[in-house]
């Protein structure tokens, strides 16, 4: 899979996640749309935009994972509600970062 195809595929994934998240959180939707827009820009401009979008997505996935962990702890000890964060899917964007580590030039 070449860079342009990967960038477009990831942009569509994050666009779909933004649509799914729109009812739950406006801020998460904004972050997901920003990631999707950066991937779309990466399809036109180059690999550097893919790296930037991947870094944003991985950071957002890590924050979403911590939020899910806090939700589970809250539900376990304090009888709160468990929630699922769609941002956790952002770990799929590690693919371009691993590709860079294997020697892809910017």
Rosetta silent file (secondary structure, phi, psi, omega in degrees, C-alpha in Angstrom):
SEQUENCE: XXXXXXXXXXXXXXXXXXXXXXXXXXXXXXXXXXXXXXXXXXXXXXXXXXXXXXXXXXXXXXXXXXXXXXXXXXXXXXXXXXXXXXXXXXXXXXXXXXXXXXXXXX
SCORE:     score description
SCORE:     0.000 S_00000001
   1 L     0.000  126.469 -178.927    0.000    0.000    0.000 S_00000001
   2 L   -82.116  173.785 -174.000    1.510    3.300   -1.014 S_00000001
   3 H   -62.767  -41.421 -177.316    1.512    6.470    1.095 S_00000001
   4 H   -65.294  -43.836  179.356   -1.399    8.162   -0.688 S_00000001
   5 H   -65.278  -42.578  179.114   -3.677    5.143   -0.358 S_00000001
   6 H   -63.223  -41.841 -179.479   -2.765    4.663    3.303 S_00000001
   7 H   -64.202  -43.132  178.630   -3.375    8.325    4.034 S_00000001
   8 H   -66.503  -39.990  179.119   -6.790    8.284    2.364 S_00000001
   9 H   -63.100  -45.258  179.095   -7.781    5.059    4.141 S_00000001
  10 H   -66.662  -35.824  177.042   -6.824    6.460    7.547 S_00000001
  11 H   -62.692  -42.159  179.083   -8.620    9.727    6.756 S_00000001
  12 H   -67.373  -37.062  176.989  -11.808    7.808    5.982 S_00000001
  13 H   -61.786  -47.272 -178.244  -11.469    5.759    9.177 S_00000001
  14 H   -71.511  -29.560  174.646  -11.142    8.872   11.311 S_00000001
  15 H   -65.805  -42.611  177.664  -13.972   10.594    9.418 S_00000001
  16 H   -64.470  -40.711  177.252  -16.248    7.625   10.192 S_00000001
  17 H   -62.588  -37.314  178.569  -15.165    7.702   13.839 S_00000001
  18 H   -64.490  -39.287  177.934  -16.005   11.418   13.987 S_00000001
  19 H   -65.195  -41.793  178.852  -19.509   10.711   12.704 S_00000001
  20 H   -65.777  -33.680 -174.684  -19.967    7.970   15.308 S_00000001
  21 H   -87.079  -10.085 -173.180  -18.673   10.184   18.114 S_00000001
  22 L   -57.900  -34.352 -179.073  -20.714   13.278   17.142 S_00000001
  23 L   -75.254  -28.017 -174.222  -23.586   12.438   19.502 S_00000001
  24 L   -88.182  -46.919 -172.788  -21.357   11.812   22.517 S_00000001
  25 L  -149.528  121.402  179.173  -18.705   14.515   22.512 S_00000001
  26 H   -69.697  -37.925 -178.892  -18.222   17.586   20.365 S_00000001
  27 H   -66.468  -42.658  176.917  -14.598   17.971   21.448 S_00000001
  28 H   -63.607  -38.267  177.586  -13.684   14.388   20.533 S_00000001
  29 H   -61.797  -41.977  178.332  -15.424   14.892   17.183 S_00000001
  30 H   -61.872  -43.782  178.900  -13.332   17.999   16.554 S_00000001
  31 H   -63.179  -44.083 -179.947  -10.102   16.126   17.305 S_00000001
  32 H   -65.046  -38.540  176.950  -11.097   13.223   15.039 S_00000001
  33 H   -68.027  -35.323  176.133  -12.005   15.608   12.212 S_00000001
  34 H   -63.947  -41.537  178.018   -8.674   17.402   12.650 S_00000001
  35 H   -64.273  -44.632  179.143   -6.849   14.085   12.348 S_00000001
  36 H   -61.795  -42.868  179.411   -8.887   13.158    9.257 S_00000001
  37 H   -64.013  -37.615  178.838   -8.198   16.547    7.652 S_00000001
  38 H   -68.081  -37.617  175.428   -4.474   16.182    8.308 S_00000001
  39 H   -66.407  -38.971  176.058   -4.488   12.732    6.696 S_00000001
  40 H   -61.467  -41.342  177.251   -6.348   14.151    3.679 S_00000001
  41 H   -64.109  -35.802  177.984   -3.676   16.847    3.450 S_00000001
  42 H   -64.938  -29.563  176.917   -1.049   14.109    3.690 S_00000001
  43 H   -67.357  -30.875 -179.973   -2.513   12.435    0.604 S_00000001
  44 H   -90.151  -44.396 -168.816   -1.861   15.631   -1.358 S_00000001
  45 H   -95.004  -31.595  179.068    1.252   17.092    0.226 S_00000001
  46 L   141.248 -176.025 -170.406    3.311   14.184    1.466 S_00000001
  47 H   -69.065  -27.162 -178.192    4.483   11.926    4.205 S_00000001
  48 H   -62.763  -37.066  177.220    5.208   14.628    6.785 S_00000001
  49 H   -67.732  -33.978  176.450    1.495   15.337    7.204 S_00000001
  50 H   -64.540  -39.995  178.413    0.892   11.631    7.745 S_00000001
  51 H   -64.432  -44.506  179.310    3.461   11.623   10.529 S_00000001
  52 H   -62.027  -45.472  179.385    1.855   14.660   12.173 S_00000001
  53 H   -64.430  -38.199  179.392   -1.625   13.117   11.966 S_00000001
  54 H   -65.246  -41.337  178.427   -0.303    9.822   13.301 S_00000001
  55 H   -64.757  -42.032  177.715    1.315   11.500   16.298 S_00000001
  56 H   -63.121  -43.610 -177.710   -1.891   13.390   17.087 S_00000001
  57 H   -65.448  -40.817  179.720   -3.941   10.197   16.707 S_00000001
  58 H   -67.406  -40.760  176.753   -1.652    8.139   18.948 S_00000001
  59 H   -63.565  -42.191  178.814   -1.699   10.827   21.658 S_00000001
  60 H   -65.650  -37.862  177.343   -5.487   11.023   21.416 S_00000001
  61 H   -64.931  -39.173  178.600   -5.733    7.221   21.596 S_00000001
  62 H   -65.140  -42.771  177.500   -3.566    7.195   24.715 S_00000001
  63 H   -64.832  -40.449  177.733   -5.771    9.821   26.381 S_00000001
  64 H   -64.045  -39.171  177.395   -8.888    7.879   25.339 S_00000001
  65 H   -63.717  -41.987  176.939   -7.415    4.708   26.784 S_00000001
  66 H   -65.700  -36.221  177.064   -6.725    6.433   30.097 S_00000001
  67 H   -65.804  -40.104  176.760  -10.257    7.804   30.079 S_00000001
  68 H   -65.443  -40.534  177.935  -11.657    4.316   29.525 S_00000001
  69 H   -61.765  -43.784  177.928   -9.500    2.980   32.356 S_00000001
  70 H   -63.727  -36.770  177.907  -10.778    5.707   34.677 S_00000001
  71 H   -65.043  -41.712  178.544  -14.338    4.874   33.631 S_00000001
  72 H   -66.172  -42.665  177.930  -13.852    1.199   34.441 S_00000001
  73 H   -63.167  -42.176  178.125  -12.325    2.020   37.829 S_00000001
  74 H   -62.740  -42.528 -179.920  -15.190    4.405   38.554 S_00000001
  75 H   -69.166  -32.859 -178.077  -17.767    1.779   37.577 S_00000001
  76 H   -73.968  -46.834 -172.654  -16.020   -0.913   39.622 S_00000001
  77 H   -96.484  -26.975 -173.849  -15.513    0.945   42.882 S_00000001
  78 H  -122.234   12.796  177.789  -18.122    3.724   42.818 S_00000001
  79 L    55.823   40.773  173.769  -20.943    2.196   40.752 S_00000001
  80 L   -87.905 -170.880  179.915  -20.609    4.672   37.903 S_00000001
  81 L   -98.844  141.699  173.510  -21.175    3.965   34.223 S_00000001
  82 L   -81.939  145.940  177.222  -18.621    2.390   31.917 S_00000001
  83 L  -133.722  152.498  176.940  -17.973    4.213   28.665 S_00000001
  84 L  -110.581  130.240  178.768  -16.249    3.317   25.419 S_00000001
  85 L  -102.647  123.706 -179.612  -14.057    5.882   23.711 S_00000001
  86 H   -73.339  -16.228  178.951  -13.784    5.549   19.940 S_00000001
  87 H   -63.160  -18.017  179.506  -10.508    7.445   20.038 S_00000001
  88 H   -62.231  -23.159  179.156   -8.788    4.254   21.174 S_00000001
  89 H   -67.649  -12.552  179.532   -8.900    3.161   17.536 S_00000001
  90 H   -60.440  -15.897  178.154   -6.238    5.809   16.926 S_00000001
  91 H   -66.656  -15.451  176.187   -3.566    3.230   17.669 S_00000001
  92 H   -65.573  -20.737 -179.572   -4.093    1.986   14.103 S_00000001
  93 H   -79.118    6.262  172.633   -2.201    5.089   13.018 S_00000001
  94 H   -70.364  -16.617 -178.315    1.019    3.594   14.336 S_00000001
  95 H   -57.334  -51.126  177.999    1.431    2.026   10.884 S_00000001
  96 H   -63.218  -33.040  179.212    2.914    5.160    9.236 S_00000001
  97 H   -68.115  -38.886  176.585    5.158    5.715   12.256 S_00000001
  98 H   -68.093  -34.053  177.440    6.496    2.168   12.043 S_00000001
  99 H   -63.889  -39.441  178.398    6.999    2.634    8.323 S_00000001
 100 H   -65.632  -40.242 -178.301    9.143    5.708    9.032 S_00000001
 101 H   -64.533  -29.490 -179.344   11.192    3.768   11.584 S_00000001
 102 L   -80.586    4.228  172.165   11.957    1.108    8.977 S_00000001
 103 L   112.943   11.233  177.331   13.745    3.620    6.817 S_00000001
 104 L   -70.026  135.032 -179.606   11.169    5.474    4.751 S_00000001
 105 L   -90.600  145.787  178.093   12.527    8.889    3.818 S_00000001
 106 L   -82.085    0.000    0.000   10.482   12.033    4.283 S_00000001
